[in-house]
Amino acid sequence: MKVLLLENIHSEAVRALESRGHEVEVRSSALDEAELIDALDGVELLGIRSRTYITERVLKAHPQLVAVGAFCIGTNQIDLLAAAATGVAVFNAPYSNTRSVVELALGEIITMARRLGDRNASMHAGIWDKSATGSHEVRGRTLGIVGYGNIGSQLSVLAEGLGMRVYFYDIVDRLALGNATRVYSLQELFERCETITLHVDGRASNANMIGEKEFSQMRPRTLFLNLCRGNVVDVDALAVALKSGHIAGAAVDVFPGEPASRDEPFVSPLQGIPNVILTPHVGGSTQEAQVDIGRYVAGKLSDYEAYGNTSMAVNLPEVSVSAPGAGRILHLHRNVPGVLARLNHALASHNMNIGFQTLATSGEYGYVVTDVSGEHYEGLVAELQGLEESIRVRMI
């Protein structure tokens, strides 16, 4: 099976995929829609990071595509509804780079509180500016976390270890860890905290979550971090708040528009502002995280291709299965009454004996994994694909 990996995915993914018998092609940059359509000829498994967009047009142009692996946390660069509707499974790495992002956030909080970026720039310019002006310990500061998922909650625990007092806001009812305190509005969080850090996903409702109004609600001289999604923050409003002094410092790792490769220039209104740390979307870019991500997502792609395992799939019902003992039929269908009966009737008409069968449903989709044995496989897949409710049928 042919695999295409884009955007400098770690070599551990190549090793893991090749060890499972796959033919792997690697490209270092992201591809636009037209380039991707051209590149996907014959490709059944695709690996991307955050800058390659998987659109409905791409998916419809390549019905042979079996699965897409996002070698990162976010999946907003993939049209998940179109992927499910065309029977393409999507996997990501929701936990693998959590520690890396948390450590970057903590390092940047300390760097801004001590104004180390400005001190470093002065030294490189030959200026010895030994002063405590504007420098503070983080011990005793209040940290406000927007989004208390895997990253936000781990940051909460480690920040408490540094002596910070932690508050968090989340639209989901989350259990507070340690001594963290939940608040029930962004405004309350902004009023309580001196440092605000964002750790939300890229869903459409989070677009421009933080703008001029929200920055004005923050306490004077707040430190601000965005290490989650570029579309969550109005960077022009952030630049104004920084230049006015209302926001004392910012650390930004993600941007509304990001270069597709290092050959494209990076331009932002945040450039050149004191006590502002700009990084090129490297929150999860540590060797440790990339090795884990490469191994994890490559394993998910291989397990789905070889076994039909959809455990931790983003867009399909989850079924966890081991290697098949006989022939295995994978049937993704619209979740309506009677499909399983019609599936089994078709199997019986081909004199197939069912050794194992499991069904999972999620929303409008159902997914059946059936192990069968018999002698009359000819035409079976075509007959199952011909069922009105069928979306995709594979036989392993």
N, C-alpha and C positions, 0 to 999 in steps of 0.2 A: 504494500500500500504506500502511495506517495504522500509525503508530508512536506508542507512549505512553512518555514519559520521566518518571520519578519522582525525587524526592529531590535537586532542585537540580543535575541534571547540567549540565555546562558548555554554554554556547551554541554552542561549536564543534561539538558533536555535532548540534545542531539544524541548523546551517549545512551540515554534511557530509551529513546525511540528506536535507535539502530539495534539495540540489544534485543528488541522485540521483533526484529525483522523488517522494519520500515526503511524505505528509501527517503532520505531527508535532504531537502534543499534549503540553504540558509541565505538570507539577504539581510543586510545591515540596516536598511532604512525602511520607513513606512511607505506605503503605496497609496495613490489616490484611487478613486473608483475605477477609472478606465484601465489604469495600470494593473490593478488587482484582478479585474476580469480577464485580462490577457494572461496574467501569471498563473491563474488557477486551472488552466487546462490539465486534466488528468489528476489533479490534486484531490485527495479525499479527506485529509486532515490538515487543518490550518491553524497555525499559532501566531498570535499577534500580541502587542502590548497596548498602549493607550492611544497611539496616533493613527492607526489604520482603522477605517470605518467600514463595517460590514453592513451594507444596505440591502434592502429588498431586491434591488436590481442585481446586485452581486449574487445573491442567493438563487434567484431565479435563472440567472445565466449559467449556473453550474449545479444542476440537480445531482451530480455525482458526489458533491461535498457531503461528508458524513457528520463531521463535528468541527467545532471551532474552540480552541483553547485560548483564553485571555490570560497571559502570563503576568497577571497583576491582580489587584483587588476589583477594580471597577469594570463594569460591563456596559456602561452607557454608550460606548462606541459601537455597540452591536445592536442591530434591530432585533430584539429578542422575540417579539411577536411574529415577525416574518420568519425568523429561524425556526420557531416551533411549527409554524404553519407549513413550512417546507420540509419538516422532519430532520432538521439539523440540530444536534445537541450542542449546548454551550456550557463550558466549564471555566472556572476561574480559580484563583488562589486566595480565598478570603482570609486566611490566617497567617500565611507564610512570611509576610513582611511586617507584621504588627510590631515586633520589637524594634526593627530598624526605624520605623516612623516615629515611634515613641522616643527613642534615644535622640533622634534629630530634633524633635520638639523640645526636649529638656535642654539639649545643648544650646539651642537658639534662644530659649528663655534666659538662660544664664548669660549668654553672649550679649543679648540686648540689655539686660539689667545692668551689666558692667560696662556697656558700650565698647565692647572689645573690638568690634569691627572698625569703629572710628579710630580707636587707639592703634590698631594694626596699620590702618591706612596712613596715619600720621607718622608712625615709625618708618614705614617704607618711603615716605616723603622726606625723611631726615629730621622730623620734628619730635623732640623729646617732651611730651606733654604729660608729666607725672602729676596727676590731680585726681581727687576723689569726687569731683563735681559730676553729678549725674549718674554716679555708680552706686548700685544697691545690691545687697544680698537678696536672694530669692526666699530665704527663710522668713516665714511670717507673711509673705505676700499671698494674696487670694488669687486662685486660678479658676477661671470659668471655662468649662469644657462644653462645647456645643456638639452633641452627638456622643452618646455613651455606649457605643458598640465595642468591638474587639479592641480597637486602638484607644478610644477615649477612656475605657475602663482601666486598661493597663497603665495608661499615662496617669490616671488618677492615683493608682497605688504607688507608683514610683515617685510622683510629685510629693505625696505625703511623706515619703522617706526623706525628702529634702527639706521638710518642715513647712511646706506650703499648705494652705487651707483650701480645700477643693469644693467647688460647687459645679453642678452640671445641669444641662437642660436637654431633654430628648422628647420627641413626640410619642415614643414608645415607652411603656411603663417598665423601667429598668431597675434592677436591684442595686442599691448603692453599695460600693465596696469600701472597706475601711471606715474612715470617718467622713466620707464625702456626703454632701448634702444636696438633695435634689431641689431645684426650683421649677416653677411652672410657667415661666414666660422668659423670653429673651431679654425683655426690658429689666426684669428683676435680676437676671444674671449680670447684665451690664452695669447695673447700679451697685452690685455687691463686689465686683471683682476688678482687680487691677491688671490682670493679664487674661486675655480672651484667646482661645484656640479652637479652630473649627475642625471637626472630624465627622462630616456628613457625607452621604453618597451623592451621586450626580443626577438623581431623578429631576424631572422637569420642574416640580414644585419647589426645589431648592435653588433654582436659578435666581441670581441677584438677591439672595437672602440677606446679605449685608451690603447696605448702601449708605447714602448720605444721612438718612434718618437714623439708622442704627448706629453709625459712628458718632452722631451727635448725642445719643443716649449713653454712650460709654463714658466712664469717669475720665476726667482730665488726666493726661499723661499715661493712658493705658498702653500696654504692650499688646500687639495683635499678631496672631499667626494663622496662616491658611496653608495647610498641608494636605488638603483633601481634593477639591475640584476647582478648576479655574473659573467656571461659570457661576460659582456661589457668591463671589465678591465683585462689586463694582470697583475696579482698580483706579478709575479716575477719581471717584469719591474718596478712596483711601489715600491717594496722592495729595488731595486737597487737605484732608485731615492731618496728614503728616507734616505738610509744609506750614500749616497753621500752628503746629505744636500741640494740638489737642490729643493726637495719638503720638506717643513718645518714641515708638519704634515698631517695626513690622518685620516679620519673616514670612516670605512667600515662596512656595515651592511649585505652585501650579498657576496657570495663566489662561485667560479666555481663548487666546490663540497661541499655539506653541509651534515652533519650527519643526518640520518633519525630519530634519537631519541637522547635523552640526554645520553643514554648508550654507544653511539659511540664516540670515541675521535675526537676532532677538531684539525686539523693540518694546519698551514698556514705559508708561508715565512714572513708574516707580524708580527708574534708573537715576542715579546721582543724588538721591535724597539721603541725608545723614541717618545713621542707625537703622538702615534698612538692609536686610539680608535677602538676597535673591539667589535662588538655586534652581537648576534646570530639571525639575520634576525628578528628584533623586531621593525622595523620602524612603522608598523601599529599595534603593539601589546600593545595597551592600553585597559583598560576595556571599555572605552567609544566607541572606534572604534570596538572592538570585539562584543559588544552588538549590535551596529548598523549593522555590517556585518552579524551577526547571524540572526537578524530579517529580513534584506533585502533579503538575498539570499534564506533563507527558504521560504519567501513569494513568491519569483519568482518561485521556484520549485513547491510550492503548487498551485499557480495560473496556471502554465502550465499544471500540472497534472489534475486539476479540471476543468479548463475553456479552455485550449488550448492557453492561453495568452503568446505570445512570445515577448512582449515589453522588450527591452534591452537585448534580446538574442544576444550572441556573433556571432553565426554561422548560424542562420536561418533568413528568412525574418521576419520583425517585424509586428505583429498584436496585437492590444490592444482591448480586448473584456471583457465584464462583464459575470456574471453567465448566463448560457443558460436557456431559458424559456421552451425549449422542448428538444428533442434529438439533440445532436451536433456531427457533423462529422468533424474530423480534417484530412486534406489530404495534405501531403508533397510530392512534385513531382518534376521531372525535368522540368525546365522552357522552354517548347517548345510550339509552337502554337497548339491550339485545345484541350488542356487538360481540361479546364473548361467546354467546350461543351460536352466532353465525360463524365465528372463527372456528369453533370446535366442530361444527357441522361440516365445514370444509375439510378439516383435518380427517374427520371420520370418513368422508367420501373418498379420500385418498388412502384409506386403510392405515392411517397413522395412529400409533399408540402413544399416548401422552404419559411421559415419565415424570414430568415436573411442570408446574405452571404457576405463575404469580402475576398478579395484576395490581397496578397502582394508578390512581387517577388524581388529577390536579386541575381544577377549573374546567376548561373545555376540552382537555386532553386526557386520554387514557393510554396506558402502555402495558402490553402483555409480553411476557417472556415465557416461551413454551419449549420444553425439550421433548423431542419426538423421535420415534424410531419406526421404520417401515421401509418398504421397497418402492413406493410410488411417489417420488418427489417431483416428477416431471409435471410442470404446469401448476404446481401448488402455489408458488410465490405469485405468479401472475393472477391466479384465481383470488388470492387474498388481497392483492393490490386492487383488484377489480371491485372489492366490496365498497359500497357507497361511502362508508365512514372512514375508510383507510386513508392515512396520510403517507406512511412509509412502511414498507415491509423489507426486512433483511433476513437472510438465512446464513447462519454460521456453520 
